[in-house]
Amino acid sequence: MDAGNGNGRIDSASGATHPLVLVVEDEIQVQELVAQILKREKFRVATADSVRAAEAVLEDQDVMIALVDLTLRDGNGLDLVRRLSLDPMVGTIIMSGASEDMDRIIGLEVGADDYVTKPFNNRELAARLRRHAARIQFIRDQSVPTPPTSEPDARPGPALGDWTIDEPRRSVYDGAGRRALLSDAEFRTLVCLFRNQGQVLSRDGLYREVVGPGSRDPLDRRIDVYVSGLRKKLKLTDPHRIRTVHGVGYILD
């Protein structure tokens, strides 16, 4: 898979039911070694050698865990870790050298879930990944639409594919009356896209509508995280899906 300037590839030979791990490492020999280890342990693997390539993979693929080296050719891996920390459905593990104690500490402070020290023990790496994959899968399972326990059936509202949007309750229901577990920010993002269906909305415009007035920091990826959450929870398909307009923002077909 070509992902902008830099290497961004995904290997699906291990089967779609296994967790997808993104290895972000600009030393190709190390990247390939880690990828081989993970494939032997039955993980699916995507690779990227830059921040830009990693962001392209994250945008297009359902990554469960990102394994991030902190020194990348087009940016600081800590910036990527900080952005990933906004998405509870993606785990982040730092790869660092034995002498990089301060980087590991800062990485954990900005939101990384764990770290491994290079050169690492293969079995330890696999064990840490499995532990975090189980944790992330549990979080994702809790976000799957489930039958409401005490709410009445959804009120009629505008339809989006198999979903009904109930703005007064700030909820979205499927055809069986089950409520999708969206955060308030995800719901506001969906409503904004729905009200402007068929129009391209910039990230800055969505930011003002969803987060509030003011300028968006270019490093602020909250809108991307909210859209990612909507895609995973609603699983919209053609003709109604949220498409990325590269370099601009998003459009709801």
C-alpha positions in Angstrom: 0.0 0.0 0.0 1.4 3.4 -1.0 0.8 6.0 1.7 2.1 9.4 0.6 5.7 10.3 1.0 7.3 7.3 2.7 6.6 3.6 3.1 3.1 2.5 4.1 2.3 -1.1 3.6 -0.2 -3.7 5.0 0.1 -7.4 5.0 -3.1 -9.3 5.2 -1.8 -12.8 4.8 -2.5 -13.7 8.5 -6.2 -13.3 8.1 -8.6 -10.5 8.9 -9.7 -11.9 12.3 -6.3 -11.2 13.8 -5.4 -7.8 15.3 -3.7 -5.3 12.9 -0.5 -3.8 14.3 1.1 -0.8 12.7 4.9 -0.7 13.0 6.2 2.9 12.6 9.9 2.6 12.2 12.2 4.4 9.7 15.1 1.9 9.9 13.9 -0.6 7.3 15.9 -3.5 8.7 14.4 -3.0 12.1 10.9 -2.5 10.6 11.2 -5.7 8.6 12.5 -7.7 11.6 9.6 -6.5 13.8 7.1 -7.3 11.1 8.5 -10.8 10.7 8.2 -11.4 14.4 4.6 -10.3 14.5 3.6 -12.3 11.5 5.0 -15.4 13.1 2.8 -14.6 16.2 -0.3 -14.4 13.9 -0.7 -10.6 13.9 -1.6 -8.8 10.8 1.0 -6.1 10.1 1.1 -2.7 8.5 4.3 -0.7 8.2 5.2 2.9 7.9 8.5 4.7 7.9 7.3 8.3 8.6 4.6 10.1 10.5 2.8 11.0 7.2 2.8 7.3 6.1 1.6 6.2 9.5 -1.3 8.7 9.4 -2.3 7.5 6.0 -2.5 3.9 7.2 -4.4 4.9 10.4 -6.9 6.8 8.2 -7.6 3.8 5.9 -7.1 0.7 8.1 -8.6 -0.6 11.3 -5.4 -0.5 13.3 -5.7 -1.9 16.8 -2.1 -1.2 18.1 0.5 1.2 16.9 4.2 0.3 17.7 6.0 3.6 17.3 9.7 4.5 17.2 10.2 8.0 18.6 12.8 9.2 16.1 11.2 9.4 12.6 12.5 11.2 9.5 9.7 13.6 9.1 8.7 14.3 12.7 8.8 13.4 16.3 7.2 10.1 17.2 5.9 11.7 20.4 3.6 13.9 18.3 2.1 10.8 16.7 1.7 9.1 20.2 0.0 12.2 21.5 -2.6 12.2 18.7 -3.2 8.4 19.0 -3.8 8.9 22.7 -7.1 10.6 21.8 -8.5 7.4 20.4 -9.3 4.8 23.1 -9.8 2.1 20.4 -6.1 2.2 19.3 -3.3 1.1 21.7 0.1 2.7 21.5 3.4 1.1 22.4 6.7 3.0 22.2 9.9 1.3 20.8 13.0 2.9 22.3 16.7 2.3 22.9 18.0 1.2 26.2 19.5 4.7 26.8 16.3 6.7 26.0 14.8 6.7 29.5 13.6 10.3 29.3 11.9 9.7 25.9 10.0 6.7 27.4 8.9 8.7 30.4 7.7 11.6 28.2 6.0 9.1 25.8 4.0 7.6 28.7 3.1 11.0 30.0 1.7 12.1 26.6 -0.5 9.0 26.4 1.4 5.9 25.3 0.1 2.7 26.8 3.4 0.9 27.2 6.9 0.7 25.9 9.4 -2.0 24.7 13.2 -1.5 24.8 15.3 -2.3 21.7 16.7 -4.9 21.3 13.6 -6.6 22.7 12.7 -10.1 23.6 10.4 -11.6 20.9 8.2 -13.4 23.3 7.9 -10.4 25.6 6.9 -8.2 22.7 4.3 -10.7 21.6 2.9 -11.0 25.1 2.6 -7.3 25.6 0.8 -6.9 22.2 -1.6 -9.7 23.1 -2.4 -8.1 26.4 -3.1 -4.7 24.9 -5.0 -6.3 22.0 -7.3 -8.0 24.5 -7.8 -4.7 26.4 -8.6 -2.8 23.2 -10.9 -5.5 22.0 -12.8 -5.3 25.3 -13.2 -1.5 24.8 -14.4 -2.1 21.2 -16.9 -4.7 22.3 -18.4 -2.3 24.8 -18.9 0.2 21.9 -20.9 -2.3 19.8 -24.6 -1.3 19.6 -26.5 -3.1 22.4 -30.2 -3.3 23.3 -31.1 -0.4 25.6 -32.1 -1.6 29.1 -34.7 1.0 30.0 -35.2 3.3 27.0 -38.3 3.1 24.9 -38.1 2.5 21.2 -36.4 5.2 19.2 -38.6 8.0 18.0 -39.0 8.5 14.3 -36.2 10.6 12.8 -34.1 11.1 9.7 -32.7 7.9 8.4 -29.1 7.2 7.4 -28.8 3.8 5.9 -29.9 1.3 8.6 -29.6 4.0 11.3 -32.2 6.5 12.6 -30.9 9.8 14.1 -32.8 11.0 17.1 -31.5 14.5 17.8 -33.7 15.3 20.8 -32.2 12.2 22.6 -28.8 12.8 21.0 -28.9 9.1 20.0 -28.6 6.9 16.9 -30.6 3.7 16.7 -30.5 0.7 14.3 -33.5 -1.0 12.8 -34.1 -3.1 15.9 -34.1 -0.1 18.2 -30.7 -0.7 19.5 -28.7 2.4 20.4 -25.2 3.0 19.1 -22.8 3.9 22.0 -21.5 7.2 20.5 -19.8 9.8 22.5 -21.3 13.3 22.6 -18.6 14.6 20.3 -19.1 11.7 17.8 -22.8 12.4 17.8 -22.3 16.1 17.1 -19.8 15.2 14.3 -22.4 12.9 12.7 -25.2 15.4 12.9 -22.9 18.1 11.3 -22.0 15.7 8.4 -25.6 14.6 8.0 -27.0 18.2 7.8 -24.4 18.9 5.1 -24.7 15.6 3.4 -23.1 15.6 0.0 -20.9 18.6 0.8 -17.2 18.5 1.7 -16.6 19.8 5.2 -13.1 21.0 6.2 -11.5 19.8 9.4 -11.5 23.4 10.6 -15.2 23.8 9.9 -16.0 20.6 11.7 -13.8 21.6 14.6 -15.7 24.9 15.0 -19.1 23.1 15.0 -18.1 20.2 17.2 -15.4 21.5 19.5 -16.1 25.2 19.6 -15.0 28.5 18.2 -11.4 29.3 17.7 -8.5 28.1 15.5 -7.7 24.4 15.3 -4.1 23.5 16.1 -2.7 21.7 13.0 -1.6 18.9 15.3 -5.1 18.5 16.8 -6.6 15.3 15.4 -9.8 15.2 17.5 -12.0 15.4 14.4 -10.1 12.5 12.8 -10.6 10.5 16.0 -14.4 11.3 16.1 -14.8 10.3 12.4 -12.8 7.1 13.1 -15.1 6.3 16.0 -18.2 6.8 13.8 -16.8 4.5 11.1 -16.0 1.7 13.5 -19.3 1.9 15.4 -21.8 2.6 12.6 -20.0 0.7 9.8 -21.7 2.8 7.2 -21.5 1.4 3.6 -22.4 2.7 0.2 -24.4 4.7 -0.7 -24.0 6.3 2.8 -20.4 6.4 4.0 -18.0 9.0 5.4 -15.3 9.6 2.9 -12.0 11.3 3.5 -11.2 14.2 1.1 -7.4 14.2 1.5 -5.9 17.5 2.5 -9.4 19.0 3.2 -11.7 17.1 5.4 -14.7 14.7 5.1 -17.9 14.2 3.2 -21.0 12.1 4.0 -22.3 10.5 0.8 
